[in-house]
């Protein structure tokens, strides 16, 4: 569906249900971990290209248990592989949802900024003749002071 002006809202009850759904997801996956940058760097990565290798290795391990040391847990290998496949499937859905939320946030944020700029323009114009609006216009204008000073510094440095 092509992007159009967004009209939507979430009730407090909806927000609570969504947060509860997040909590349910986390509760259903108590094995989730958080890795440090260093830990991530050190781990083997199983991407799409490695999937066939892992699958073939698993088949080899299941078919040839006698060549593996007794300490090698084939059943744990099966569980790891199956969980990796399942998490990959779930991650695809989560990424799609995240992308939609991110795109919607960007679009609705842009709409809100556009409306804010319109209000600012009207306040600036009205502040010239309407008592009490000058401080509001200045307060709204504070948003752009840092941008102007940065561009002046950048341009004067050239």
C-alpha positions as CSV (number, residue, x, y, z in Angstrom):
1,X,0.0,0.0,0.0
2,X,1.4,3.4,-1.0
3,X,2.1,5.8,1.9
4,X,-0.6,8.4,2.6
5,X,-1.3,10.6,5.5
6,X,-1.3,8.5,8.6
7,X,-4.3,8.7,10.9
8,X,-4.0,6.3,13.7
9,X,-3.7,6.0,17.4
10,X,-3.1,3.4,20.1
11,X,-5.3,3.4,23.2
12,X,-3.6,2.9,26.6
13,X,-5.2,-0.6,26.6
14,X,-3.7,-1.4,23.2
15,X,-0.3,-0.2,24.3
16,X,-0.5,-2.4,27.4
17,X,-1.6,-5.4,25.3
18,X,1.3,-4.9,22.9
19,X,3.8,-4.6,25.8
20,X,2.3,-7.8,27.3
21,X,2.8,-9.5,23.9
22,X,6.4,-8.5,24.0
23,X,6.7,-9.9,27.6
24,X,5.0,-13.1,26.4
25,X,7.5,-13.5,23.5
26,X,10.4,-13.0,25.9
27,X,8.9,-15.5,28.4
28,X,8.4,-18.1,25.6
29,X,12.2,-17.7,24.9
30,X,13.9,-17.8,28.2
31,X,17.1,-19.0,26.5
32,X,17.7,-15.6,24.7
33,X,21.1,-14.1,25.4
34,X,22.8,-10.8,25.0
35,X,26.3,-10.9,23.6
36,X,29.0,-8.4,24.0
37,X,30.7,-7.0,20.9
38,X,33.7,-9.1,21.7
39,X,31.6,-12.3,22.1
40,X,29.9,-11.6,18.8
41,X,33.2,-11.1,17.1
42,X,34.6,-14.5,18.3
43,X,31.6,-16.6,17.4
44,X,31.1,-18.7,14.2
45,X,28.5,-17.1,12.0
46,X,25.8,-19.3,10.4
47,X,24.4,-17.4,7.5
48,X,22.5,-18.6,4.4
49,X,25.7,-19.9,2.8
50,X,26.6,-22.0,5.9
51,X,23.1,-23.5,6.2
52,X,23.7,-26.3,3.7
53,X,27.1,-27.1,5.4
54,X,25.4,-27.3,8.8
55,X,22.5,-29.4,7.4
56,X,24.9,-31.8,5.7
57,X,27.1,-32.1,8.8
58,X,24.0,-32.8,10.9
59,X,22.9,-35.6,8.5
60,X,26.5,-37.0,8.6
61,X,26.5,-36.9,12.4
62,X,23.1,-38.7,12.7
63,X,24.1,-41.3,10.1
64,X,27.6,-41.9,11.5
65,X,27.4,-41.6,15.2
66,X,30.1,-44.3,15.6
67,X,32.8,-42.1,14.2
68,X,32.1,-39.3,16.6
69,X,33.5,-39.3,20.2
70,X,31.1,-40.4,22.9
71,X,31.3,-36.8,24.3
72,X,29.8,-35.4,21.1
73,X,26.1,-34.8,21.8
74,X,24.3,-35.4,18.5
75,X,20.9,-34.7,20.0
76,X,22.1,-31.3,21.2
77,X,23.4,-30.6,17.7
78,X,19.9,-31.4,16.4
79,X,18.3,-29.1,18.9
80,X,20.7,-26.3,18.1
81,X,20.1,-26.7,14.4
82,X,16.3,-26.8,14.8
83,X,16.3,-23.7,17.1
84,X,18.5,-21.8,14.6
85,X,16.1,-22.6,11.8
86,X,13.1,-21.5,13.9
87,X,14.8,-18.3,15.2
88,X,15.7,-17.4,11.6
89,X,12.1,-17.7,10.6
90,X,10.9,-15.7,13.6
91,X,13.6,-13.0,13.0
92,X,12.4,-12.5,9.4
93,X,8.9,-11.7,10.8
94,X,10.3,-9.5,13.5
95,X,12.5,-7.6,11.0
96,X,9.5,-7.0,8.8
97,X,7.5,-5.7,11.8
98,X,10.4,-3.5,12.9
99,X,10.8,-2.1,9.4
100,X,7.1,-1.2,9.3
101,X,7.2,0.4,12.7
102,X,10.3,2.3,11.8
103,X,8.9,3.5,8.5
104,X,5.6,4.5,10.1
105,X,7.4,6.4,12.8
106,X,9.4,8.2,10.2
107,X,6.3,9.1,8.2
108,X,4.2,10.2,11.2
109,X,7.1,12.1,12.6
110,X,7.5,13.9,9.3
111,X,3.8,14.7,9.4
112,X,4.1,16.1,12.9
113,X,7.2,18.1,12.0
114,X,5.4,19.5,8.9
115,X,2.4,20.6,11.1
116,X,4.8,22.0,13.7
117,X,6.6,24.1,11.0
118,X,3.2,25.5,9.8
119,X,2.3,26.4,13.4
120,X,5.7,28.0,13.9
121,X,5.2,30.1,10.7
122,X,1.8,31.3,11.9
123,X,3.2,32.1,15.4
124,X,6.1,34.1,14.0
125,X,3.7,36.1,11.8
126,X,1.2,36.6,14.6
127,X,3.9,37.5,17.1
128,X,4.5,40.8,15.2
129,X,1.1,42.0,16.0
130,X,-0.3,39.8,18.9
131,X,0.9,40.5,22.4
132,X,2.2,37.5,24.3
133,X,3.3,35.5,21.3
134,X,6.9,36.8,21.0
135,X,8.3,34.5,23.7
136,X,6.5,31.5,22.2
137,X,7.9,32.3,18.8
138,X,11.4,32.6,20.3
139,X,10.9,29.3,22.2
140,X,9.8,27.6,18.9
141,X,12.7,29.2,17.1
142,X,15.2,27.7,19.5
143,X,14.9,24.4,17.5
144,X,16.7,26.1,14.6
145,X,19.4,28.1,16.4
146,X,21.8,25.2,16.7
147,X,21.3,24.4,13.0
148,X,22.0,28.0,12.0
149,X,25.1,28.3,14.1
150,X,26.5,25.0,12.8
151,X,26.0,26.1,9.2
152,X,27.5,29.5,9.9
153,X,30.6,27.8,11.4
154,X,30.8,25.3,8.5
155,X,30.5,28.1,5.9
156,X,32.9,30.5,7.6
157,X,35.5,27.7,7.9
158,X,35.7,27.2,4.1
